[in-house]
Amino acid sequence: MDKHHYEGRSVCLPALASLPAAEVIALAQRLAQSWQRRYLALPEQGLGMLQLQESTLHQAFYLGEFPVASAWVELTLPDGTQAQGAVHVMQDNAELAEALAVCDAIVSGQLPGAEAVAQAVAQGQVIRDQVQANRKTMLAKTHVNFSLLETTGENDD
C-alpha cells in the first residue's frame, strides 16, 4: 500500500474488525513492540445506547444497548516519527480496540509494517465481501412480488 493509496478508516478498520480478534491483536503487538505508545484516550469498553425521538410527542427514548470499545493512541518510532490512530468499534473488547487503533496509526502514517496491515485488511475485506454476498442471496430468496396483489383494473374505493 503506497502513501497515495490509503483506503481510509471507513474501509480499513471494518475489514480488520472482521478478522479474529486474536489475529489483529497479535499483528499490532508484533509490529509496534519496539515503539513508544502514548494513550491519548485510554482503551475502554462498555455499552452504548441508541436514543431516538418519538414522532408524535417528540420525546426521547432509548431503543436499545450495543457493545462498544474505543481507543486513541500515538506511536513514536525510535527515529522520532509519530502517527496517531483511533477507533470506535461495536465490540466489547478494549484490547481489540487498542490493536485496531495501532493498525490505524501504522497505515495512516505509512509506518513500517503498513504492508502487513494492508494484507490483513485485504483478508478482512474478503470476509466482508462474503458476508455481503450471503446477505444479498438471502434478500433475493425472500423477495416478495406484490404485483400479484394488484386488482384487475377495478377500484374497491
C-alpha positions, -999 to +999 in steps of 0.1 A: +000+000+000+017+032-011+014+065+005-011+078-020-034+047-017-046+048+019-081+033+017-092+052+048-107+043+081-141+036+066-127+007+047-096-005+067-110-006+102-142-025+094-121-050+074-097-055+102-126-058+127-140-087+107-108-108+113-105-129+145-096-106+174-066-126+184-051-123+149-055-085+149-041-082+184-010-103+176-004-083+144-005-050+163+018-063+191+043-077+166+045-045+145+046-020+174+065-039+200+096-017+200+078+016+196+067+041+222+029+041+227+011+070+243-026+068+250-045+100+240-076+082+253-074+051+273-088+019+257-122+012+272-152-009+266-188-006+276-223-002+263-236+025+240-273+034+240-293+042+209-315+072+215-344+080+192-372+106+192-408+095+192-426+111+162-458+124+177-448+138+211-411+143+202-400+126+234-366+109+235-364+072+243-337+045+242-342+018+216-315-004+230-279-010+240-250-022+220-214-031+229-187-005+221-150-002+226-127+027+218-090+036+218-068+065+206-030+060+205+000+079+193+030+058+182+066+072+182+093+053+164+130+054+175+137+080+148+111+103+162+084+097+135+049+099+150+015+087+139-019+086+156-047+061+153-081+059+168-112+036+167-147+031+180-158-005+173-191-022+181-175-050+202-169-054+239-131-058+236-108-029+247-077-049+237-091-053+202-099-016+200-063-007+210-049-031+184-072-016+157-060+019+167-024+008+164-031-006+130-048+026+120-018+046+131+006+023+111-014+025+079-024+062+081+012+072+090+027+048+065+049+034+092+070+002+088+045-027+088+019-008+067+021-036+041+014-063+067-016-043+079-027-038+042-026-076+037-047-081+068-071-055+055-074-074+022-081-107+041-108-089+062-123-074+031-127-109+016-146-119+047-168-088+045-174-094+008-185-130+015-209-118+043-223-092+019-228-118-008-246-140+016-269-112+027-277-104-009-285-141-016-308-142+015-325-110+004-331-123-031-346-155-017-370-135+005-381-111-023-419-107-025-436-098-057-465-075-046-477-070-082-497-102-078-519-084-053-529-057-077-565-056-087-575-063-122-585-028-130-614-024-106-611+000-078-626-010-044-628+025-031 
